[in-house]
Each structure stands twice: as C-alpha cells, then as structure tokens.
C-alpha cells in the first residue's frame, strides 16, 4: 500500500476514534451499540480495515454524530477513489492511460494546471510528448505503443481550440529547462509555448527561478472546476474529490499564480530558455 493511502486511512480512523471518545463510549460499548465485533472497532480506528458507508452511518448514529455523516462519507469516497494504481491503468497500454485523462476535461468549465518539471501534456508537441512517454514506457514496462499514446495526447488539444473552456497554466521555470529530447525537440516545444501565450482562452504563467516564494513547489496537479483534482505520482494517479481538499488545492494554485509572470514577461522567460539551449 502506498504511504499516502495508509496515511489517509489512518487519519480517517482517527476521526472515527475522536467521534467515539466525544460520545464518551469505550470501544466495547460502541461495538455493542453498533453490532460490530470489538476487534473491528479497533481495526477501523487504526486504519487497518476499510469501513463501509454503512459502518460510518451506524458509528455516527451510535455516537449521536449524525451531522458528521455527509462529510465523512465524502471523505471515505475520496479515499476509495483517489488512487488508481499505474499498473492497473497500464494493463490497457499507454494509449488507454491517455484516453482515461480526457474524461476529466469533458464538461469542465475551468481547467487549472501546475507543473514543476515538465510541460503540461495538453501543450506538448509530438516529439516532446514522445520523449516523455518513452520514459514512462521504459520505466513501467508498458506495451511500447508510444505513437498511439502520443496521438491521443495530441487530440486532447482540441479542448484548447473549441473555446468552451478556460485554461489556467502555471509552470516553474525549471520545467522549461528540463530536457526531454534533443535541442531541436526542446526548441520546437518552447516555441509552441510562445504561441500558447497568445491564445485568448489561455492564461500561461511562468514562475521565475529567483522569485521569493510564499508557496513551495510541488508535484504536478490538474484541477477541474471545483470538482476533482488529479495528481500523478510515481506509483499512482491520485483523484481527489473531497470538497475541503479541493478547496486547499485551489488555494495552493492561487498562491502559485501570484508567483508567476504572464504575457510579455512570461514570453521573455521562454525566450531566455530558448537561448540557454545554445
């Protein structure tokens, strides 16, 4: 189990324990009131067993905490749904992995993206995307159909041109410097970003390397409206739907936006990265 999953389950168990203690019930008393075995109560409180939604309902009812049921259920569903193991995804190949990401774009009005080390996928050129996906294919031992995956990723750019959505991008300057492919590949990609900065439905910000930070850099994240945030880690794709956590992601993104420069200043940094290629 990934560390983040374990921590999320343990944190949820701690909340259940606090609810029980606030009701001044022992573990055995709660077990009697709910019909659970007392060992199950202990396992749930320590994050060793996954509670069902019915478990949460009877737990809160026994503790007189019915008002907490909706938020706890939202948190539980978030834990159950936020982790999709990469190997499970990759059974369908890199192409399938790319196709699954399209569903988040469909129906979203505002799409926010932050990247610290790589250009956001929807903005990538074919050659840059191929270089990035080649690394993923090699590392995860995928099906090797890189060209098919690149085609799917490039077709995602239709969302940029349909004019139905607003895109807000923030990238670290390091993402412009990290080399995927040779000099020609990188130059073409950076020139593509220069064009992107002129799109009316796109806000493209670059965080300068010398900015005095009020928010630390982090893993890349996509936020679709205020409904779901997607974070890709080495071991999994984390899908976050809990309203409080989405609000936190939006707050982080807002701070990162404040670090970034836009328009002519952003283009100046992109041109600087192009010059550094030589």
N, C-alpha and C positions, 0 to 999 in steps of 0.2 A: 504494500500500500504506500502511495506517495505520502511524504511528510505532511503536505498541505491537507490531504484528505484526512489523515489521522488527527491533525490539529483541529480541523473543523468539527469532526465527530466528538472529540474530547470537549471542545468548547460548548457544543450543543448539550452534551451530558452534564456539564457544569451548570448550565441554565436549568436543566430539569432538577438537579440537586438543590439549587437555590430555591426553586419553587416549593419543593418538598419541605425544606427547612423553614421557609417563611410560613408554611402552614402548620409548623410545629409537629410534624409527623416523623416517626422513625421509618427506616426502610421497611421493616416488617409490618408496621401499621399501614404504610402505603400499599404494600403487597396485598394485605388483607382487603383493603378498600377497593382495589382495582381488580383483584382476582389474579394478579401476576404472581409468579414464584418469586420469593425474596432475592434469589440469586439473579434473576432477570433485572430486578430493580438496580442491583449493584452494577451489572454489566452495562445497562443503559447509562447510568450516571458516570461511568468511567469511559464511555465511548467504545466499549468492546463489542457492542451489539447494535445493529441498526434498528431504531424504533420504527414502527409503522405509524401511519397517521392516526389509526385508532388508538395506539398506545399513547400518543400525545394527548388525544381528546380525553381519554379516561384518566390520565395522570392529572391533567389540569382540573378536570371536574372534581376529582377526589380532593384536590388541594384548594378548591374554591378560587381557581385562577382561570375561569373560562374566558376572561377578556384577553388572555395572552395566546389563546389557541390560534387565531388567524396569523399572527406574526410568526409563531413557532412553526406552523405548517409551511409558511412561505420559506422560512429558513431551511427546513427539512427538505423541501423540494429542490431548493437551490443546491444543497449538499448532494442530493441524489443525482441531479442532472448536470452539475457543473464540470464533472470530469469525464472526458471521453478518451480512453486510452489510445495513444497513437497507433499501437499495433493493431487494435481493433479497426481503426479507420483505414490503416494501410492494407488490410486484407483486400480492400476494393481497389487498391492501387493509388498512385499519386493523382490520377485524373479524378477518381471518386473523392479523394480528400479535398481537391479544389472545388468540386461541384457542391459539396456539403456547405461550403462557406457562402455560396450565393444566396442561400435561403435567408441569411441574416440581412442582406441588402434589400431583398424584395419587401416592399411595404414600409421601409424606414424613411422618415422624412429628413432627419439629420443624422449623418454618419460622421463620427469623430474617430480619428486615428492618431496614435502616438507611436513612434518608432525611435529606438535609440541606436540601433546598429545596422539597420537595413532599410532600403527604400520600401514604402508600403506596397504590397503586392499589386494593387489595382493601378499603380502608377508605373509599374516596371515595363521596360522594353522586353522584347522576346529574348534577346541574347542575355540580358542581365537576369531575367527570370529563369532561363535555362541554367545559368551558372549556380543560382541559389538552389534550385530544385535538384540539381545534380548532387549537391552536398547532402541534401535530405535523403535522396535515393541511396547514396552510398552508405550513409550513417545508419539508416533504419532498415536497409536491405529490402527496399520496395521492389516493385515489378519492373523498373527500368524504362517504363514508357513515359519518358520525360517530355517528349514533344507533345503528346496528348494532354499532359497536365499543363504545359505552357499555353496551349490553345485555349483551354478552359479559363485560365487566369487572364489571358488577353481579352477573351469575350466578356469578362466581367467589366471591362472598361466601358461597356455600353451604358452602365449606370451613370458614368460621368457625363455622357453626352445626351441622355434623354431629357435632362433638365427638370426631373421630378424631385431631385434630392439636393440637399445642401451638404457639401463635404468640407470638413474642417480637419486639416492635417497639421501636425506638429512633429518635426523630426529634429534630432540632435545633429549638430554639425558633423559629429563623428560618423553618422550614417552616410553622409556624403563622401567621406574619406575611406570608409571600409570597402575594400576592393573585392568585387565578385566578377571575375573575368579580367581580361587584359585591359590595357589603356583605352583601346578603341571602344570596347564594350562600356567602360565607365564613362567615357566622354559622351557617347550617344545617350546614355541614361541621364546624365546631368543636363544635357541639352534638352532632353524631354521634360525635365523638371522646370526649366526656364519657360517652356511653353505652357506648362500646367499653371504657373503663377498668373497667367493672363485669363484663365477660364473664369467667367463671371460667377459660376456657382461653386467655385472652389476658393477656400482660404488656405494658403500654404505658408506655414511659418517655420523658420529655422531658428533653433536656439544657438546663439553664438558660443564658441568654446570658452570665452572669457567672461561670460555673464556671472554675476553674483547671484547664487541660487537661493530661492526660497522653497524649492521643492527638488528632492533628489531625483536623479534619473532612475528609470525602472524598466521592466520588461515591456515589450510592445503590447498595445491593447487597442481593441476596437470597441466603440460604444455606439449602439444603435438606438437612437432616440433615448428614452429613459427606461428601456425595457430589458435590454440584455447587454452585458459586456463580455467580450471574448478575449482571453489571454492565452497565448501559446507559450508553453514551457517545453523543456527538453523531453519530458515524459508524457505530457498530456495537453489537451486543449481544454481550458477551463471556461465554462459558460456560467456566468453569474447573473441571477435573476432576482435576488433578494433586494427589495427596494432600498433598504438602508445602505447596502453595499454599492448599488448603482449610484446612489447619491454621493458616496465617497469617491467613486471613480470620476464622476463629473466634477467634483471639487478639485481633485488632483489635476485633471485635464485643464481646468480653468487656470490653475496656477502655472502649469507648464505653458499655456498660451501667453501668459504675461511675460514669460522669459523670452519668447520668440520675437523675431522681427519679420516684417511682411513687405510685400511689394518690392520697391526698388532695393531696399536693404537686404531682403531675402535673396533677390537675384544677384546682388553683389557678392554674397557669401557663396552662392552656387558657382558663379564665375571664378571666384577665388579657388574653389575646389577643382575646377577645370584646369586652372593654371598650375595647380600643385601636381597634376598628373604628369607634367613635363619636368 
